[in-house]
Amino acid sequence: MAAVAETPNAEVSAEVKEAEKVEDVVESVADKNGDVKKEDPEAPAAEEYSKQERAIIRQVEYYFGDANLHRDKFLSEQISKNEGGWVPLSVLVTFKRLASLTTDFDEIVNALNKSDEGLVEISEDKQSLRRHTERPVPEHNEERRKEIQERTVYAKGFPLDAQMTEILDFVSAYEKVVNVTMRKHYDKPTKSYKFKGSIFVTFEKKEQAKEFFEKEKIVYKERELLRKWQIEYLKEKQEEYQKKNEKRKNKKEPKPEPEIELPKNAIVVFEGAPDTVTREEIREAFEKVKDFDIAYIEFNKGDTKGSVRLTEADAAEKYIAKVDDAKLKFNDEVSLTLRKATEDEEKEFLDKAIEFMKKRRDFTRGKNNKRFGRKRHGGNDNRNNNKKQRSE
């Protein structure tokens, strides 16, 4: 028999939240200890239970079942504070789901007397209930959590307006369902919890879960259900969450600036320049050799030595090879002596160039941000001025 959970949690809800990291709410149904055993010839026939009685039995047995007691703080407190673990029916009928069925003590007791599960005991005065002393609640540790997962199946494809009682009637056809978790999410527009169209079904034994999982086809109201083992489903959701989290993290973190790389073996060192020559005149002299583009000239007026960086890698030797005796004619009287930069000279030149380019890039970015900021501020000032003019 199955029972509807009073609270929006279930034995597996913690694992679901851990995997999905969402505000998921679940509604549970359990027949943990209540289904009539078909192989027992002494068990009452199904017809002896009315629909109301079956609902009462499954609900009360859910309250005292394994799936609920390990996390139901209020009920656990009631059990511990009363001698012998008895819980007054006057307390139980305040629980929403049982109260929606009945608050009549006699009706509850009469229904429980028809259950063959032996999970719940009735006091002699018929005013209190307790979990049978020979049925202790299993310790809810990591080993048990994994064991429960191994006999739990994820099923998806139910209509979003499906009700718990309908799903319960559907899964009750399978041996032996002990817990059903109706998965829900919080809908912000309506400020309510809505069914996601999927459930977790926990069976008493792994073999029963396997039979349900391996069926060729399971259809609910002309809808074929997608099934996965809960362990596999939670693993997939965890991986999805990690990917989303990494994506979100990457969006927040600023992308590193691309490294500036300059061509190697492209620096020509010149000597013998007149102390009155300008950088522009040096450029004109170097540009007389065709098929080479000049990227940068390191030279200050008054110096006699400088460097020219060409745009293409390995261009220094090629450039010098085109000049007779490595002498670049500057004017009728002066020729510049050319050579390829040494490894140390090249490193020093490129390091300085890269540092300069980074500073210029940062300066340009800061200047643009400042300019746009002034523009927005100016716009606000104009609007304020316009408002002031209208008010005057």
Beta strands, then each sheet from edge to edge (+ up, - down):
strand 1: 3-4
strand 2: 24-30
strand 3: 87-88
strand 4: 120-122
strand 5: 128-131
strand 6: 152-156
strand 7: 177-187
strand 8: 192-203
strand 9: 219-220
strand 10: 223-224
strand 11: 226-229
strand 12: 267-271
strand 13: 294-298
strand 14: 305-310
strand 15: 327-329
strand 16: 335-340
sheet 1: 1+ 2- 7+ 8- 6+ 11-
sheet 2: 3+ 5- 4+
sheet 3: 9+ 10-
sheet 4: 13+ 14- 12+ 16- 15+
end
